[in-house]
Amino acid sequence: MIKAIFSFVIILSFLLSFAHAQPPASQSPQPSAATTQQSRSGTDDQDVIRITTILVQVDAVVTKDGKQVTDLKPEDFELFEDGHPQTLTNCSYVSNVPGSAPSVNVSAKTAGPDAAVVPIVPALAHPHDAPRTIPLVVDDLGMSFQSMNDVRRQVLKFINEKLQANDLVAIIRTGGDVGALQQFTTDRRMLYSAIEHLRLNPCSRTGLYVFAPAGSESPPFDAPCGGQRNLSGTLRALKFIVQGLHDLPGRKSLVLFSDHLPIEQQEPSTLSQQSQNSDNSADTGDADVDADNRSSLAQLQKVAELAIRASVVIYAVDTRGLPYTGLTAADRLSPGTGAPGTNNQIQTIMSNRSRAVFAGREGSDLIARETGGFLVRNSNDFGLEKIADDQKGYYLLGYRPTEETFNRKFHHLKVSLKRRGYTVRTRIGFYGVSEEEAAATRELTPGDLLNKALMSPFGANDIALRLTPLFANFDETGSLLRSLIYISANDLTFIDEPDGGRKATFDLGIILFGDNGRIREQQGRTVTLRLHREDYERAVRNGIVYTLDTPLKQPGAFQFRIALRDQNSARIGSAGQFLQIPNLQNGRLALSGLVLLASTRDKTGSPSTSVPAPGAEQPRTQDDDIGSGPAVRRFREGSKILFVYSTYNAQLDQAAHQPQLSAQVRIFREGKPVFTGNPMPIDATGQPNLKRIANITRLQLGPEFSPGEYVLQVVVTDHLASEKQQTATQWIDFEVIK
């Protein structure tokens, strides 16, 4: 019989509520050999677009008969700057889809945000391992209700069928508060959650229909919401997104979904102001689009210029598909005009709608062409397969600039091939401002650097951090998130204290992002560690665990990020985790967080270990306590692992008043399954609260389980629940060492 397991009373007392549970189930995984993934070529050229005093480097895609060409040589290319031929100093093809890159295909019929299927565990994101970085930007400020339904369906299909395991993807809406970098993920759960939030924006400038019904009133230009007014909202969001992409490595492919992004004329009072600023000079300022008096053409060109400098290629999708421009049931014709008048009205309506089709995609077409992408038009499947194929790779072409290049004027680029029958796409050009000059105006403060680390999808690794957020729910106090933050003491700079101790001081930033990157909660604090000699020596050996409690006010999908900056060395570390906080009020099956640690036994044969109580300092009596504890989860080959969790809202058999639950363990490495256990029944006998059922499982790692990073996933099935509500999953990462 298992007695009390944890002293972790505050967060995991729900696991201690039973005193006579059965011994933990055991499983022994036998992993298969892992497949080695090729690193993409050209990893030394992470900055695709380079405009320096010694090198101008641009990307180009070459196709023939709609398929990419990958075997061209430098002598096949011709490159011109402002019509003047340039001598290539480098030419290479960069493949984004290596032959052994793991591809994860999920049936579009069964997978999605509402499907009760086992999700694919995300691969860990590293700056130089992501084959493709793909922001999917949904312009809900310029999209109709009709088109939004199509976007939901096509984006879901794209995610299920076209993504590689390591692709870094974000789904961003232009309406409302927009967060860019913090939304990038390899986690499909987060993408499915974003798809769930794609719906009609009440302030859409297009309204319910692709074409406003004839006879209906259009909203005035100066309306507080909707109409043409929010075009600036779309432009502002696009500018913010491409600026945020600047610091991500490699070539980024932004896919813009919109019904309506025109090139509009400014009112006469602003046209004169625009003409005064028409010297074609670079604008390096960051003025807000709302305060920008230039025409929408100039603002779109600014978006394209920012995208070029950020190595972003824009693909635009006209989400109206192949539009029907004829009459619909919603149209109302003017009465009393007779047959000729009616025919004239019909012709006028169709003519106006045809013109609206072309006008509504002019802006999207412009920024796509200028950045080296293309516009998908008249396609009900949105051409996403064509866009995916276009991201398979690209050529990097470089040449040495002259002094005239850096005159702050716009320089046109042209790339052509000496062979016939080929199509080349590249960026339209660039402004003559070197990266050195641009960087000189972007000096960051220590606070800026900490915020940058909080926003980035990649963990800063100057200081080794590991984040373990544990969700639990209590009848009395509601839901709570306890976060265990492991800090490598070797990466902190300690200074001597007069009493012989050591002191380290660091700034800690904590942020919780919700829907569309909105900040739900943010904290900042300065932490000072003072350790006596023995505690300091143990911290150097074992590391430090800092604990943080966050009450959860509402359910939903969140990103939890932390960043730490050592004040003495200015080094930074960061970590993040996607959280799906269940709504326990709806009665659906749900799981708590997983506690994973090394299993030992006391003299009675019961598992024995401890989990840190609140506090930053973590002295231990054994060197391996922290490494094998729940904050770090680093286990030696052959270890026995204990993991504990609770199941909420299990259905009960009407006769026996007992649940019928089973749990399955799956283990992944680099996004691919290496072990799948058999479903094991969960025995709830003797547990006092059958709405909160605790479960303990022991796992034996055999010697074949080679060193590396793994993800353990638990899949719980409620055999009494309906099909859509019978499965819940939870996962946690761990590492095997020699």
N, C-alpha and C positions, 0 to 999 in steps of 0.2 A: 504494500500500500504506500502511496506517495503522500508524504506529509508536506508541510509548507516548503515551497521551493524558493521564493524570492523574498528579499527584504525590500523589494521595490514597491512599497506600500502605496505611494501616492498614485502612480500611473497604472500599475498592474495588479492592484488588489483584487480586481475582478478575476484574475487567474488563481487567486488564493482562496476564493470563496468555497472551494470544495476541499474537504480533508480526507476523503476516502476514494479518490479516483483510481482507475486502473493503472498499472505500469505502462510506461510509454511504448508505443508500437515501434518496431525497428525495421529498417530497410537497408539493404546493402547495394548501392548502385555500382554498376560495372560500365564505365564510360567507354565510348568508342573513340577512335583517333580523331583529333581535330583537324579540319582542313585549313591549310595555310593560305591566307589571302595575300595576293600580290599588292604591294604598295603602288599607287598610281605613279606613272612616269611624270617627271617634271616637278618633283617635290621641292626642288630648290627654287622654283619660280612661283611661290605662293602668291606674290603680288603680280597678278596677271597684267594689269595696266600699270606701267611704270613710266613716269615722266620726270626723269632726273637730268642733271646737267651732263651726264655721260651716256644715258641710254633712254630711248623712247621705245617702249615695248607694247604691242597690241595683240589682240587675239583675232582669229579669223576662222570661219567654218567654211569648208569646201564640200560641195555636193555635186553629184552627177546622177541624173535620172532619179532624184529624190533621195539618194543614199550618200552617206558620208564617204569621202575619199581620205585615206589615212597614210598613203605611201608616197606623198609628194616630197620633192627635194628642194633645197634653197634656190637652185637655178630655175625652178619652175615658176617662182613668184616674181612679181614686180610690185614695188611699193612706192607710192608717191605722197609727198607732203606739199600741199598747195601747188600741185602739178609738177613738182621737181622730183626726179627719180632719186631714190635713196639706196645706199648699199647695205644689204642685210648683214648684220653682225652675228645674228643667231636665228635659227629656224628649227623648231621642234614640234612634234605632235604630242599632245597631252591627252591620254585616255582616261576618262572618268569612270569607265566600266571595265576594270580588269577582268580577265577571263575567269578567275576564280572568285570574283566578288559574290558574296552570298546574296541571293535574291529570294525575297519572301513574298510568295504569291498567296493571297487569301481570296476565297470565293466571294465575289460581290453579293451573292445571294444570301450568304449566311453571316458575313462579317460586317460590322458597322457599329455605330454608337448605341443602337437599341437591341443588338443581338446578344443572346445569352450564350456566347461562345468563349472558349479559352483564348485570351489575347496573346499576341506574340510579344515576348519579353524584349524590351529595347536593348540594343547594343550600346555600350558606353561610348560617349562622344569624346573624341580627341581632335585637336585642331588640325592635324595633318592626315587624319584617317578618313574624314568624311568625303566620299567620292563626289557628292553633289550637295550644294546648298541651295534650297528651293523655297523662297517665300511665295506662298499662294495668296495674293492680295485680292480680296473680294470687295469691290466698290459698291457697298450697300447704299451709299449716298447717291449712286447713279444706276440703280437696278430696280426693275419692277418685281412685283410679286410672282408673276409668271416665270421670269428668268431665274429668280432665286431658287425655286424648286428644282429647276434643271441644274443649277450650279451645285446644289447639295448632292444630287445624284452623280454627277460627273466627277466631282472632287473625291467622293467616296470611292468610286471606281478607280480613279487614278491612284489613290493611296493603297488600295488593296492589290492592284495589279502591276503597278509600274515602279514602285519604290524599291531600292536596294536596302539591305539591312542597316547600313551605316549612313544613309542619306539624312541630312539635317534639314528638316522641313518646318515651316511655320504657316499657319492659316491666320491671316490678319484682315480685319475689317476696317474700312476707311472711316466708318461712322463712330462717333463717341470718342472716348479716350483710347488712344492707340499705343500699344507697347510693341516694339519691334524685336530687339535681340532676345528678350526674355522668353519669347514664345517658340524659339527654335528648339527642336527636340528630335530624337530618334524614337520616341515613345508613342506608339499608335494610340494608346489610351488618351493621350492629350490631344491628338489630332481628331479623334472621334468626338471628344468633348467639344472641340472648336466647331466641328460640323453641326453638332446639335444646336449651337447658338447662331447658325446662319438663318436669318429670317428677314422679312421685309422691315426696312427702316422707315418709321413713320415720316421721317424728313427726306425721303428719297425724292430727287428731282424728277423722277419718271412716274412715280405713283404705282397704281395696281397693274397697269397694262403696259405692254411694250409700246403701243401707240395710244395716246389719250383718245377716248371715244369722241367721235364727231358730235358737236353740239354741247360738249361739256366745257366748263369754264376752266381756264388755266390759272394757276396761282400767280399772284403778282410778283414782280421781280424783288420787291422789298419785303416779301413775306418773312416773318421771323423764323419759319421752318419750312423746308422743302423748296420747290421751284428752282430757278436758276441760281439762287443765292448760294447754295451749298457747293457749287463747283469749286470754290476756293477751299472748302473742307477736303475734297478729294485731293487737290493739288498739295495742300499742306500735309496730308497724311503720306502721300507719295514721297514728298521731300524728306519727311522725317524718317521714313523707312529706309530709303537709299542712303541717307547719312548714317543711320545706325548700322548698315551693312558694311561700311567702310573698313571696320576693324576685323571683320571675319576674313579668314584666309581664302585664297583661291578665287575662282570664277563663280559668281553667283548668278542664278537664273530666276528672275522675278517673273511670275505669271500673273498678269493683271486681268481680272474678270470684270467687265463693265458693259452696261447697255448704252451708256451715254457719257462720252468724254470728248466734247467738241472743241474746236478752236474758235473761241468767241471773240467778237469785237468789243473793245472797251467803249464806255460812253465818251462823248466828245471832250468832256472836261479832263479826261485822263490821257487822251491820245496825244496831246501836245507834250505832256510830260514824258510819255514814252519816246517821242521823237527826239527829245533832248538827251536821251540816254541810248542812242542808236549807233554808237561808235564801235560796236562789236568788241568791246573790251571785256575782260574777265571780271565777273562779279564774285568776289570771294566772301562777301558778307553773308550773314545768316538771317537776314530780315524775314520776318514772318510773311507768309503768302497773303494773309488778310491785310497787312499793311503795305503790300506791294502794289504800286500804281501801274505796273506794266500790264500789257495785254496778256490774255491767257496763253497766247503763242509764246511770248517771252518766258512766262512762268513754266510752261511745258519744256521749253528748251533748257531752262535752269535745272529741271528735274533730270533731263537727259544728261546734262553736263555733270551733275553730282553722281549719276549712275555710272558714267564713264570712269570717273576718278575712283569710284568704289569697286571697279571690276564687276559691274552688274550688267547683265544682258536682260532686256525686257521683252517678254513675249506677251502680246496682248490678245485677248479673246473677246470677240463681239458676242456677248451672251444672248443676244436675240436670235442666234442661230440663223437659219434660213427663214427670214421673217415673211409673214403673210401681210401684204399691204392692201388687201381688198376690204370690203365692208364686213363688219361683225354685228352680232346681235346687240352690242352695246352702243353702236353708232345711231345717232338721231339726225335725220335729214330735215331740212326746212320744208314745211308743208306748203301746198298751194302753188308750186312752181311748174307743175305739169311734167310730162315725160322729158322734154328737152332740158328743163331746169334740173330735173333729178339726175339725168345723165351727166350734166355738167358738174353737179355736186360730187357725183361718184368719181369722175375723172380728176377733179380737183383734190379730193381726199387721197386718192391713190398716188397722184403726183406729189403731193406734200409729204406723204409717208415715204415715198421712194427717196426724196431729197433728205428727209430726216434720217434715213438709214445711213446714207453716206456722211452727212454732217455729224452724226452722233459718234462715229468712230474715227474721225480725223485726228483727234488728239492722241488716241491710243496708237494709231498707225504711226504718228510722228515720233513718239518716244521709242517705239519698237524699232523703227528703221534707224534712228540716230544712234542707238546703242548696240546694233548688230543683231537684233532679233527680228521677229516678223509678226504680222497681224493675222489671226485666224478669223476668217469671215465666212458667212453663209454655210456654217457647219453646225449641225445639231449635236454632234458629239464633241464639239469644242476643239477638235484637233489636238487633244492632249497626247495621243500616241505619237503624233508628229513632233510635238514639242519635246517629249521624252527622248525620242530618237535623236533630236538635234543636240541633246546634252551629252551624247556619248563621248565627245571629245572635241578638241579644237587645236589649231596651230598657234604657236607663239612666234611672232616675228619682231625682231628688234633692229634698231639702227642708231647710229650716233647723231645727235642733234647738233645744229650749228648755233651760234650765239643769237641769230635772228629768231630762233624758235621760241625764245623766252621773252617775247615782246608784249606779253599779256593780251595778245590778239588771238582770235580763233584760227586754228590751222586745220584745213581739210585733209583727210586721209583717203587714199584709194588703194585698194589691193586688187590686183588682177593676175591672171594666169596666162602663160604663153601658150598653153594648150587650149584647144577648142572643146566646146561642149560642157564646160564646167561652170558652176555658179559659186561665187565667193561673196560672203557677207562679213562685214566688219563694221566697226564703229565709224561714224561720220567724221570724227575728228576730235580735237581737244583744244583747250585754252593754254596759251604759252605761259603757264605758271608752274615752276618746278615743284616737286614734292618737298624739297628742302625748304623752299620759301613758304609753301602752304603749312608745313609742320611748324615753322617758327611762330605762326600765329595761333597755334593750338596747344600751348603749354598747359599742362594739367596740374592742378593742385593735389595734395594728398587725398583730400575728400573726393575729388573727381576720380582719382585712380581707384579708390575703394568702391565708388558707385559704378564705375566701369566694370569692375570685377563682378559686382552683383548682377549686372545686366547680361553679361556674356554667357552664351550657352556652354562655353568651355571653361573648365575649372582652371584657375590660376594655380600653379604648382610650385611657386617659390617656397611656400609653407605647406607641408602635407596636412590636409584636412580630410576627415570623413564625416559625413552627416547621416545620422540614423534617426528619422522622425518616427515616433511610435504613436499611433492613434488608439484611443480607448474611449469607452463610454460608460457612464455610471448613471444609475437611476436618480441619485440625489443631486449630483453636481453637473450633469450633462457630459459633453464631450471635451476631451483634452488632448493636446498634442505635446508630448514630451520629446524633445530633441536631444540626442547625445552627440556632442561634437568632439571628435578626437583631434587633438593637436599634437604634432610632432615637436617635442621640446627641443630637439636638436636644431630645428629650424628657427627657433626664437633666440633673440640675443638677450642674455641675462647679464646684469651688472652686479658687482659685489656690493653688499650691504655692510655697514659698520659692525653688525653683530655676527658676521661670518656667513650670513645667508645670501641668497641670490634673488634678484628681482627682475621681472620682465613685464613690460606694459604693451598692450596691443589694443587697437580699435576694432570693434566688432560691429559689422552691419548685418541686419536681419531684415528680410523683406518677403512678403507673401503676395503673390500675383494671382489675380482671378481672371475672369472672362476678358478676352482680347487684350491681355497684358495690364489690366487695371491693377493698381496697387491697393490691396485690401488692408494690409497692415505693414508698418515699417518701424523699425527700432534701430537705434544706434547707442552704443555704450563704450566706455573705455574701461578695460579690465586690467588690474594690476595684480600680478602673482608674486607673492613673497614666500619663498620656500627655504626651510632650514636645510642643512647640508644633506642629511639622509633622504629627505623628501626630494631634494633636487637630483640626487644621484638616481633615485628610483624613477623620477620623471624623465631623465635622459634615457634610461633603459627602456621604459615602458610607454612613455608619452603621457599626455594629460587629457582628461575627459571633462568637458564643460557641459553642464546640463541647462536646458532652457525649457520652461513650461509656457505654452500658449493656449489659452482657452479658445475653443472653436465656437463661434457664434452661429454659423450656418453651414449646411452641407454644400458640396459642390466640388469642382475640379480646381486645384490650386497648384502653383509652383512655389516651392519654398527654397529660398536661396540665402546663403550666408557668405560673408567675406570677412577676412581678418587681415589687418595690416599691423606689422610689428613696428612700433614707433622708433625703436633704436636702429633698425636696419632698413626700414621702408619696404621690406619684402611683403608680398601679398599671397594669400592662399584663398581659395573659394571652393564651394561645393553646392550642389543643388539636388532637389528631388521633386518629382511630380507626385501629388497627393490627390487621391480620389476619396473625399470624405463622404461616406454614405449618409443618406437620409433614413435614419432608423424609424422615423414616424410612419413611413409608407409600408412597413411590414415586410419589405423584401429581405432576402438573405444577404448578409454582409459579414465581413471579417475585420478583426482588429489588425493592428500592425503585428509583424512577426518579430519575436525576440529570438535571436540565434546566438548560441554560445557553446563552448566546449563542455562536454558532459563528463563529470566525475561522480564518484559515489562515496557517500560517507559510510560509517561503520554499519549502519542499518541497511545499506544497499540502496538507499534513495538517492536520486540525483542531488548534487550539492554544488551551489555556486552562488554568486551574488551579483546584483546589478546596481550601478552607482546611484546614490541618492543625490539630491540637488547640491551643487557646489562645483567649483572649478578645479580644486586640487584633488589629486587621486593617488595617494600613497597605497602601495600594495606589498604584500609579504612574499609574493612569488613573481618572478619576472614575466611569466607568460599570462598573468591574469588579465591585463588590458588587451594584449594582442588577441587572446581567444575570447574576449568578452563581447557584449552586444554592440559596443561602439565601433569596434575595428573589424572583428570577424575574420581573423587571419589564423588558419589552422594548418597544422602539419599533416603530411600524408599519413593515412591510417588513423586519423582522429575519429572519435565519436562525437557527433554534433547533436545538441539538443535544441529543438525549436518549439516555441510555445505561442499560442494565439487563442483568441476567443471567436466563437461563431454567434452571430446575432440573428434573431427572428426566425429560428428554425420552426417549421410546421410540426405539429404534434399529431400522432395517431389518435383518432377519436376513442378507440377502445383502450389501448395501453397507455395513452397519455405520455408517450415517449417519441422522440424524434427518430428519423431514419436518415442519418447522415453518413457520407463516406468522404474520405480525403485522399487525394492523389498528389504525389510529389513529382515535380519535374525539375531537372537541372539543365541549365543552358551555359554554353560558352561561346562568346563572340556571336550571340544572337541565334545560335543553332542548338537544338536539343541534343544532349549527350546522355541523358538518362531519363526514363519515364517509368515510375513505379506503378505497381498495381493499386487500384483503389482499395483503401482500408476503411472498415467501419469505425465510426466514432461512437464510443460507449459513453452515454451521458448518465449512467446509473449513479445515484448518490449525489448528483450536483443539485444545489439548492435552487438555482434560477435557470430554468430551461430556455429562457430567452437570451441568456448569456452563457454559452457552453464553452468551457475551457478544454483545450486539447494539447497534449504533449507528445512529441514524437522524437525518437532517437534515430540518427542516421549514421551508418558506418561508412567511412570513406576508405576504400581499398587502396592498395599501393598503385593500382593502375590509374587512379585519379591524379593525373599529372599536375605539377604546379601551374598556377595561372588563376585568372579571374573568372568567377562563375556567378550565376544567378539561380537562386532556389525559388521555385514557385510552388505554392500550395493551391490546389483546386478542390473546393468543397462542393459537393452535390447534395441537395436536399431532395430525396426521392419522393417526398410527399407534396412538393410544391409544383406549381404549374411550370410548363416547359420554359417560359420566358423568365421565370424567377428562381430557377432551381440551381443555378451555378453562381458561385462567388470565388474570386481569386485574390491572392496577395503574394507579393514576392519581395526578396531582399538579396543583395549581393554579398559575396564573400570571396575569400582568396585562399588558395591552397599553396603552401610553401614546403620546401624540403626540410 
